[in-house]
Amino acid sequence: MSEARTDVRVRAVLLAPGAGSSADHHTLVALEAALAPLPCVRLDFPYRLAGRRFPDRAPVLVAHIVEAVEALCAQHGLRQDQVLLGGRSMGGRMCSMAVAEGLGAAGLVLLGYPLHPPRKPEQLRTAHFGAIGVPCLFVSGTRDDFATVEELTMATAAIPAPVTHRWIENARHDLDRCDDRLVELVTGWVAELG
């Protein structure tokens, strides 16, 4: 029996969906398959599990992520800093908030980060950026109504950890029909993390 590698930084993955979708969203399924054999949890939030359409408040969602990471670590004998966190839109945002509040992580993968509501650039969702201390990958479309290229680039300068931006030309917030490109970008970045 071979010994488990201890030099690999990412040993498991937790992926969270956007507000209007579930853990079975095709992008999360594609990422899980591409990142195999890493253990992966595709998370459903409490409101979705209860059959409700509208998300709970952020503290409830963040607490759910923390609980899921703790369970994943216990199941596989891992430290939190060996788990890659992320997801689509709101799911990625909640993962970033959990990390800013002290949850350990190997890094964050933020797909279509909702920097602000559509056409409301004054309502920024960035107050926690200065407390994110892990490498971040932001993948966004160049036609995203929730964050322009310029807005996201400027806002993420507040993150003290390494930030990588990848842009998908002409894609909107839903990153529709971009799974192959998303998988390529995420797996390449994860390979660089180790």
Secondary structure in CASP SS format (residue, H / E / C, confidence):
PFRMAT SS
TARGET T0000
AUTHOR 0000-0000-0000
METHOD secondary structure of the structure
MODEL  1
M C 1.00
S C 1.00
E C 1.00
A C 1.00
R C 1.00
T C 1.00
D C 1.00
V C 1.00
R C 1.00
V C 1.00
R C 1.00
A E 1.00
V E 1.00
L E 1.00
L E 1.00
A E 1.00
P C 1.00
G C 1.00
A C 1.00
G C 1.00
S C 1.00
S C 1.00
A C 1.00
D C 1.00
H C 1.00
H H 1.00
T H 1.00
L H 1.00
V H 1.00
A H 1.00
L H 1.00
E H 1.00
A H 1.00
A H 1.00
L H 1.00
A C 1.00
P C 1.00
L C 1.00
P C 1.00
C E 1.00
V E 1.00
R E 1.00
L C 1.00
D C 1.00
F C 1.00
P H 1.00
Y H 1.00
R H 1.00
L H 1.00
A C 1.00
G C 1.00
R C 1.00
R C 1.00
F C 1.00
P C 1.00
D C 1.00
R C 1.00
A H 1.00
P H 1.00
V H 1.00
L H 1.00
V H 1.00
A H 1.00
H H 1.00
I H 1.00
V H 1.00
E H 1.00
A H 1.00
V H 1.00
E H 1.00
A H 1.00
L H 1.00
C H 1.00
A H 1.00
Q H 1.00
H H 1.00
G C 1.00
L C 1.00
R C 1.00
Q H 1.00
D H 1.00
Q H 1.00
V E 1.00
L E 1.00
L E 1.00
G E 1.00
G E 1.00
R E 1.00
S C 1.00
M H 1.00
G H 1.00
G H 1.00
R H 1.00
M H 1.00
C H 1.00
S H 1.00
M H 1.00
A H 1.00
V H 1.00
A H 1.00
E C 1.00
G C 1.00
L C 1.00
G C 1.00
A C 1.00
A C 1.00
G E 1.00
L E 1.00
V E 1.00
L E 1.00
L E 1.00
G C 1.00
Y C 1.00
P C 1.00
L C 1.00
H C 1.00
P C 1.00
P C 1.00
R C 1.00
K C 1.00
P C 1.00
E C 1.00
Q C 1.00
L C 1.00
R C 1.00
T C 1.00
A C 1.00
H C 1.00
F H 1.00
G H 1.00
A H 1.00
I C 1.00
G C 1.00
V C 1.00
P C 1.00
C E 1.00
L E 1.00
F E 1.00
V E 1.00
S E 1.00
G E 1.00
T C 1.00
R C 1.00
D C 1.00
D C 1.00
F C 1.00
A C 1.00
T C 1.00
V H 1.00
E H 1.00
E H 1.00
L H 1.00
T H 1.00
M H 1.00
A H 1.00
T H 1.00
A H 1.00
A H 1.00
I C 1.00
P C 1.00
A C 1.00
P C 1.00
V E 1.00
T E 1.00
H E 1.00
R E 1.00
W E 1.00
I E 1.00
E C 1.00
N C 1.00
A C 1.00
R C 1.00
H C 1.00
D C 1.00
L C 1.00
D C 1.00
R C 1.00
C C 1.00
D H 1.00
D H 1.00
R H 1.00
L H 1.00
V H 1.00
E H 1.00
L H 1.00
V H 1.00
T H 1.00
G H 1.00
W H 1.00
V H 1.00
A H 1.00
E H 1.00
L H 1.00
G C 1.00
END
